[in-house]
Amino acid sequence: MPHGTSLESLPAQVAVAICAEVGLPAEPNGVAYWSDGGYVAASGGETIVLGPGAHRQRPPEPQDHTAIGELDGAVRICEHVALSILC
């Protein structure tokens, strides 16, 4: 899990469960690039990086794009994760 967040943490468990529920790969994996999540992790927050697109395995590049359908699905997943953790 990115940024040293435990696989047992609430954010990680909720994200894995929701991804599995909607048929997406649910096995957490790390990436070899930095993200803004590093700021949250540095302040002690549990941090996961979750999102659509080919950049999941490499840093994003200026010409990258993500299909609208992937964005729509990602928004629904992120909403579900946030509501599950906050409510």
Secondary structure, DSSP 4 states (H G I P E B T S, - for coil): -GGG--TTSHHHHHHHHHHHHTTS-------SS--THHHHHHTT--------SGGGGS---TT----HHHHHHHHHHHHHHHHHHH-
